[in-house]
Amino acid sequence: MTWAEMEETAQALVAEGRGILAADESTGTIAKRLASIGVESTFDTRRAYRELLFAAPGLGRYVSGVILYDETIRQHAADGAPLTEILRRQHIVPGIKVDTGAKPLAFCPDETVTEGLDGLRERLVDYRALGARFAKWRAVIRIGAEMPTTTCIAANAHALARYAALCQEGGIVPIVEPEVLMDGSHDIDTCETVTTEVLQRVFDQLHAHRVVLEAMLLKPNMVVAGRDCDYQADVNEVAERTLHCLRRTVPSAVPGIVFLSGGQTSEQATAHLNAMNAGFGPHPWTLSFSYGRALQDQALKAWRGSSDNAEAAQQILVRRSMLNSAACRGAYTGEAA
């Protein structure tokens, strides 16, 4: 893929009113999700669930791309077609998670660094041949007593930048995901301070590694208080704080910011995205979504592992996607819409 094609792909992923479905849960994570509805995690049940999502009629009107897991990008649908082909039929771009997870960071208790750089150049060649046109790498930053350390922030920013450079070298658009976790009792001021520091360091490293900003996307957390904090900001404060942070750290050359939901409820994630687009624009970048649980949870509970419930589950997924599409335009009017 040429530079022009990568920039075109990045723009297509944040086309007006469309966002990204994160369906890149590891085998262990998807097993927990399936267990929550009483379904055993097997190769076939995982395939059936993901095919249900990808084949939902009308999904492509609201979803531009789907992030896949290594197993999923190699799987085939019931009709024998690769799952990537099921996505392409809906004009949805296939993507791939390429990190191998967050591992303990030496001499930094309770902190992690995301691994997976070894062999990444070769794996990207394989994934591109399988149909991936964008990728994702998640860094995890925890707030707590004496956390995050500058060591943790620096290590993760460096890894994100090396990953992004390797992706662009291989003709794949990188999504850069530095997530400041909601876990903890910290207040919204602390979240804003830490998120600002993290994003500043990430973009310093992206520049140092010569990453072309026009051919990447950013997937950050929203600025919210820790889930155990007594004071939880309202929708407008979250929107204002998040945008204040982004305007100070994210260059306008980045085509789009696709937020993670990060433990918010489906409704909260949609309302916060809508507030940013409805009341605080215009923005130098497109603001959209790259949600996993916030799009999937209601559909998963409706499915319950039965093909008899597949159509209802698909309708729920498409409706959830439609509501977030409206939020991308600042036109979300609530769950009854």
C-alpha positions as CSV (number, residue, x, y, z in Angstrom):
1,M,0.0,0.0,0.0
2,T,1.4,3.4,-1.0
3,W,1.4,6.4,1.3
4,A,-1.6,7.8,-0.5
5,E,-3.5,4.5,-0.1
6,M,-2.7,4.4,3.7
7,E,-3.9,8.0,4.1
8,E,-7.0,7.1,2.1
9,T,-7.6,4.1,4.4
10,A,-7.2,6.2,7.5
11,Q,-9.7,8.7,6.2
12,A,-12.1,5.9,5.2
13,L,-12.0,4.5,8.8
14,V,-13.3,7.8,10.1
15,A,-15.7,8.6,7.3
16,E,-18.6,10.7,8.4
17,G,-20.9,8.8,10.8
18,R,-18.9,5.6,10.8
19,G,-16.6,4.1,13.4
20,I,-14.8,0.9,14.3
21,L,-16.0,-2.3,16.0
22,A,-13.3,-3.8,18.3
23,A,-13.7,-7.6,18.1
24,D,-10.1,-8.4,18.9
25,E,-10.6,-10.2,22.3
26,S,-8.0,-12.8,23.0
27,T,-9.0,-16.4,23.4
28,G,-9.0,-16.0,27.2
29,T,-11.0,-12.8,27.1
30,I,-13.7,-14.1,24.7
31,A,-13.9,-17.2,26.9
32,K,-14.9,-15.0,29.8
33,R,-17.5,-13.2,27.7
34,L,-19.0,-16.4,26.5
35,A,-19.0,-17.9,30.0
36,S,-21.1,-14.9,31.1
37,I,-23.9,-16.1,28.9
38,G,-23.4,-19.8,29.7
39,V,-21.6,-20.7,26.4
40,E,-18.5,-22.8,26.3
41,S,-15.6,-21.2,24.4
42,T,-14.6,-23.4,21.5
43,F,-13.2,-22.7,18.0
44,D,-16.7,-23.1,16.6
45,T,-18.6,-21.0,19.2
46,R,-16.1,-18.2,18.8
47,R,-16.4,-18.4,15.0
48,A,-20.2,-18.4,15.2
49,Y,-20.4,-15.4,17.5
50,R,-18.0,-13.3,15.4
51,E,-19.7,-14.3,12.1
52,L,-23.0,-13.2,13.7
53,L,-21.5,-9.8,14.4
54,F,-19.8,-9.3,11.0
55,A,-22.8,-10.5,9.0
56,A,-25.3,-8.3,10.7
57,P,-27.4,-6.7,7.9
58,G,-26.7,-3.0,7.5
59,L,-23.7,-2.9,9.9
60,G,-21.6,-1.4,7.2
61,R,-23.7,1.8,7.2
62,Y,-22.3,2.6,10.6
63,V,-19.1,0.6,11.0
64,S,-16.1,1.3,8.8
65,G,-13.7,-1.2,10.2
66,V,-13.4,-4.2,12.5
67,I,-10.3,-5.1,14.6
68,L,-9.8,-8.9,14.5
69,Y,-7.8,-11.3,16.6
70,D,-5.2,-13.7,15.1
71,E,-7.6,-16.6,15.2
72,T,-10.4,-14.7,13.7
73,I,-8.6,-13.3,10.7
74,R,-7.8,-17.0,9.7
75,Q,-11.4,-18.3,10.2
76,H,-14.1,-19.0,7.6
77,A,-17.8,-18.5,7.8
78,A,-20.4,-21.2,7.6
79,D,-20.6,-20.7,3.8
80,G,-16.8,-21.3,3.5
81,A,-15.9,-17.6,2.9
82,P,-13.1,-16.1,5.0
83,L,-14.5,-13.9,7.7
84,T,-12.6,-11.0,6.1
85,E,-14.7,-11.5,3.0
86,I,-17.9,-11.3,5.1
87,L,-16.6,-7.9,6.2
88,R,-15.6,-6.7,2.7
89,R,-19.1,-7.6,1.4
90,Q,-20.4,-4.9,3.9
91,H,-17.7,-2.5,2.7
92,I,-16.0,-2.9,6.1
93,V,-12.2,-2.7,6.3
94,P,-10.5,-5.7,8.2
95,G,-8.0,-4.8,10.8
96,I,-5.8,-6.8,13.2
97,K,-4.6,-6.6,16.8
98,V,-0.8,-7.2,16.7
99,D,0.5,-6.8,20.3
100,T,0.9,-9.8,22.5
101,G,-0.4,-8.2,25.7
102,A,0.7,-6.2,28.6
103,K,3.4,-7.8,30.7
104,P,4.9,-6.8,34.1
105,L,7.5,-3.9,33.7
106,A,10.7,-4.8,35.6
107,F,11.3,-2.7,38.8
108,C,8.0,-0.9,38.4
109,P,5.5,-2.8,40.6
110,D,1.9,-3.0,39.3
111,E,2.9,-1.4,36.0
112,T,3.1,-3.1,32.6
113,V,4.6,-2.6,29.2
114,T,3.0,-4.0,26.1
115,E,5.1,-6.6,24.2
116,G,5.0,-8.0,20.6
117,L,7.7,-6.2,18.7
118,D,9.8,-9.3,18.1
119,G,8.9,-10.7,14.8
120,L,6.3,-8.0,14.1
121,R,7.7,-7.0,10.7
122,E,7.2,-10.6,9.5
123,R,3.7,-11.0,11.1
124,L,2.5,-7.8,9.4
125,V,3.4,-9.3,6.0
126,D,1.3,-12.3,6.9
127,Y,-1.6,-10.2,8.2
128,R,-1.6,-8.0,5.1
129,A,-1.8,-11.1,2.9
130,L,-4.8,-12.3,5.0
131,G,-6.6,-9.0,4.3
132,A,-5.7,-6.6,7.1
133,R,-5.4,-3.0,6.1
134,F,-5.0,-1.5,9.6
135,A,-3.7,-2.7,12.9
136,K,-4.0,-1.9,16.6
137,W,-1.6,-1.9,19.6
138,R,-2.8,-1.1,23.1
139,A,-0.6,0.3,25.9
140,V,-2.0,0.2,29.5
141,I,-1.3,3.0,31.9
142,R,-2.5,2.6,35.5
143,I,-3.1,5.5,38.0
144,G,-2.4,4.8,41.6
145,A,0.1,5.5,44.5
146,E,3.2,6.8,42.7
147,M,1.8,5.6,39.4
148,P,2.3,6.0,36.5
149,T,6.0,6.3,36.7
150,T,7.9,8.1,34.0
151,T,9.6,4.8,33.2
152,C,6.2,3.2,32.4
153,I,5.0,6.1,30.2
154,A,8.3,6.2,28.3
155,A,8.5,2.4,27.7
156,N,5.0,2.2,26.4
157,A,5.3,5.4,24.2
158,H,8.5,4.0,22.7
159,A,6.8,0.6,21.9
160,L,3.8,2.3,20.4
161,A,6.0,4.4,18.1
162,R,8.1,1.4,17.0
163,Y,4.9,-0.5,16.3
164,A,3.4,2.4,14.3
165,A,6.6,2.8,12.2
166,L,6.7,-0.9,11.4
167,C,3.1,-0.9,10.3
168,Q,3.6,2.0,7.9
169,E,6.7,0.4,6.6
170,G,4.6,-2.6,5.8
171,G,1.7,-0.7,4.2
172,I,-0.7,-1.0,7.2
173,V,-2.4,1.9,9.0
174,P,-1.6,1.9,12.7
175,I,-4.1,2.7,15.4
176,V,-2.1,3.9,18.4
177,E,-3.9,3.1,21.6
178,P,-2.5,4.5,24.9
179,E,-5.2,3.7,27.5
180,V,-5.2,5.4,30.9
181,L,-7.4,3.0,32.9
182,M,-10.5,3.9,34.8
183,D,-9.6,1.5,37.6
184,G,-9.1,3.3,40.9
185,S,-10.4,6.2,43.0
186,H,-8.5,9.0,41.3
187,D,-10.4,12.2,40.4
188,I,-10.9,13.6,36.9
189,D,-8.2,16.2,37.4
190,T,-5.6,13.4,37.9
191,C,-6.9,11.6,34.8
192,E,-6.6,14.8,32.7
193,T,-3.0,15.4,34.0
194,V,-1.9,11.8,33.3
195,T,-3.6,11.5,29.9
196,T,-2.0,14.8,28.8
197,E,1.5,13.6,29.9
198,V,1.0,10.2,28.2
199,L,-0.2,11.7,24.9
200,Q,2.6,14.3,24.9
201,R,5.2,11.5,25.3
202,V,3.5,9.3,22.7
203,F,3.6,12.0,20.0
204,D,7.2,12.9,20.9
205,Q,8.1,9.3,20.1
206,L,5.9,9.1,17.0
207,H,7.8,12.1,15.6
208,A,11.2,10.6,16.7
209,H,10.3,7.4,14.8
210,R,9.2,9.3,11.7
211,V,5.6,8.1,11.8
212,V,3.5,9.9,9.2
213,L,0.6,11.3,11.2
214,E,-1.7,11.6,8.2
215,A,-1.6,7.8,7.9
216,M,-2.5,6.8,11.5
217,L,-5.3,7.1,13.9
218,L,-5.3,7.7,17.7
219,K,-7.4,5.5,20.1
220,P,-7.3,7.2,23.5
221,N,-9.4,7.0,26.7
222,M,-11.8,9.8,27.5
223,V,-10.9,12.0,30.5
224,V,-13.0,10.5,33.3
225,A,-12.6,10.0,37.1
226,G,-11.7,6.5,38.4
227,R,-14.7,4.2,38.8
228,D,-14.3,4.3,42.6
229,C,-14.1,8.1,42.9
230,D,-17.0,9.7,44.8
231,Y,-17.4,12.5,42.3
232,Q,-18.3,11.5,38.8
233,A,-18.3,14.4,36.3
234,D,-21.4,15.0,34.1
235,V,-21.4,14.4,30.4
236,N,-20.5,17.9,29.4
237,E,-17.6,18.1,31.8
238,V,-16.2,14.8,30.5
239,A,-16.5,16.2,26.9
240,E,-14.9,19.5,27.8
241,R,-12.0,18.0,29.8
242,T,-11.3,15.4,27.1
243,L,-11.2,18.0,24.3
244,H,-9.0,20.3,26.4
245,C,-6.5,17.5,26.7
246,L,-6.6,16.5,23.1
247,R,-6.2,20.0,21.7
248,R,-3.1,20.5,23.8
249,T,-1.5,17.2,22.6
250,V,-2.8,15.8,19.3
251,P,-1.5,17.4,16.1
252,S,-4.1,18.4,13.5
253,A,-2.4,16.2,10.9
254,V,-4.0,13.1,12.6
255,P,-7.1,12.4,10.6
256,G,-9.2,10.9,13.3
257,I,-9.5,10.1,17.0
258,V,-11.5,6.9,17.7
259,F,-12.2,6.6,21.4
260,L,-12.1,3.4,23.4
261,S,-15.0,2.9,25.8
262,G,-12.7,1.8,28.6
263,G,-15.2,0.3,31.0
264,Q,-18.0,2.9,30.5
265,T,-21.5,1.7,29.9
266,S,-22.8,1.6,26.4
267,E,-24.9,4.6,27.1
268,Q,-22.2,6.6,28.8
269,A,-19.7,6.0,25.9
270,T,-22.3,7.2,23.3
271,A,-23.4,10.2,25.4
272,H,-19.8,11.4,25.9
273,L,-19.0,11.1,22.2
274,N,-22.1,12.9,21.3
275,A,-21.4,15.8,23.7
276,M,-17.9,16.3,22.2
277,N,-19.4,16.5,18.7
278,A,-22.5,18.5,19.5
279,G,-21.3,21.3,21.7
280,F,-17.6,21.8,21.4
281,G,-16.8,21.8,17.7
282,P,-15.4,22.2,15.2
283,H,-12.4,20.0,15.7
284,P,-9.2,19.6,13.7
285,W,-9.7,15.8,13.6
286,T,-12.8,13.6,13.2
287,L,-14.1,12.2,16.5
288,S,-15.5,8.7,16.3
289,F,-15.6,5.4,18.1
290,S,-13.6,2.2,18.4
291,Y,-15.8,0.3,20.9
292,G,-15.7,-3.3,22.0
293,R,-18.0,-4.1,24.9
294,A,-19.9,-0.9,24.4
295,L,-21.1,-2.2,21.0
296,Q,-21.2,-5.9,21.7
297,D,-22.5,-6.5,25.2
298,Q,-26.2,-6.1,24.6
299,A,-26.0,-8.2,21.4
300,L,-24.0,-10.9,23.2
301,K,-26.7,-11.2,26.0
302,A,-29.4,-11.4,23.4
303,W,-27.7,-14.1,21.5
304,R,-27.0,-16.5,24.4
305,G,-25.4,-19.0,22.1
306,S,-28.5,-19.9,20.1
307,S,-29.0,-19.5,16.4
308,D,-32.6,-18.8,17.1
309,N,-31.6,-15.5,18.7
310,A,-29.1,-14.5,16.0
311,E,-31.3,-12.1,14.1
312,A,-32.4,-10.3,17.3
313,A,-28.7,-10.0,18.4
314,Q,-27.7,-8.6,15.0
315,Q,-30.5,-6.0,15.2
316,I,-29.3,-4.9,18.6
317,L,-25.7,-4.6,17.4
318,V,-26.8,-2.5,14.3
319,R,-29.0,-0.3,16.5
320,R,-26.1,0.3,19.0
321,S,-23.9,1.2,16.0
322,M,-26.5,3.5,14.6
323,L,-26.7,5.4,17.9
324,N,-22.9,5.9,17.9
325,S,-23.1,7.0,14.3
326,A,-25.5,9.7,15.4
327,A,-23.1,10.6,18.2
328,C,-20.3,11.1,15.6
329,R,-22.5,13.8,14.1
330,G,-23.7,15.3,17.5
331,A,-27.2,14.0,16.7
332,Y,-27.7,11.4,19.4
333,T,-30.9,12.1,21.3
334,G,-31.0,9.3,23.8
335,E,-31.7,5.6,23.9
336,A,-35.3,5.9,22.9
337,A,-34.2,7.4,19.5
